[in-house]
Each structure stands twice: as C-alpha cells, then as structure tokens.
Amino acid sequence: MAYVRTIHYTFPYSEILRLQNGTDLWLRLVSAQKLIAQESSGMLNTGVWMSQNADGSLHVLSYTEWYTLEDLQSFASDPDVKHHETALAAEAVAGSSSVEVFETLS
C-alpha cells in the first residue's frame, strides 16, 4: 500500500499566462515540488494535472505518492514545501487550497 497527498488550487482564467512553462507559478508547481519530493525519503511518484472548469478558471491538482504515511507527513511538513504551497495558495482564487490524503488499495 502507498499513500497519496493531493493539493488542489483554482486560478482565474486571467492568470493562464502565469501558469505557462518557465513562469514562477509553474516552477513552484512542477519543478520545486518534484525536486523536494525526489530529495525526500520514501517518494514513489509525483505530478501535476491542470484542467479548465466550466467558468474558464483553471483547476490544478498536484500529487505526491509515498511508501509510508510518515514519509508523506515528513514531506508535507518540510519548510520549503510549506513556503511554495503558501505562495501558490496566495495566487489562487480566494487565496485557498485544499489538501487530501488517500491510502491506495492494491
């Protein structure tokens, strides 16, 4: 079994250019998370999915997968992860984000 941590953000359509490859938001979402996760013990997989909502806003789901719940919690409490997630949430609609943790069943 493994554990998956997801974090969701919603960005207004007007911010679509700020989410393109190489921008600050993109680097925080993709590169920084991947680098921190790869340097953390117990990481299995990581990725980011983006989709567009009916109102034109952008939904971003970032996930990491871990061998143990302790590995997941260690990653989530890393100061760099907290910094990047706080910065992303500040740019999101209503300054919010939501985190979910799942246990996979194999």
Stockholm file with secondary structure:
# STOCKHOLM 1.0

chainA/1-106         MAYVRTIHYTFPYSEILRLQNGTDLWLRLVSAQKLIAQESSGMLNTGVWMSQNADGSLHVLSYTEWYTLEDLQSFASDPDVKHHETALAAEAVAGSSSVEVFETLS
#=GR chainA/1-106 SS CCEEEEEEEEECGGGGGGGSTTSHHHIIIIIIHHHHHHTSTTEEEEEEEEEECTTSCEEEEEEEEESSHHHHHHHHTCHHHHHHHHHHHHHSGGGCCEEEEEECCC
#=GC SS_cons         CCEEEEEEEEECGGGGGGGSTTSHHHIIIIIIHHHHHHTSTTEEEEEEEEEECTTSCEEEEEEEEESSHHHHHHHHTCHHHHHHHHHHHHHSGGGCCEEEEEECCC
//
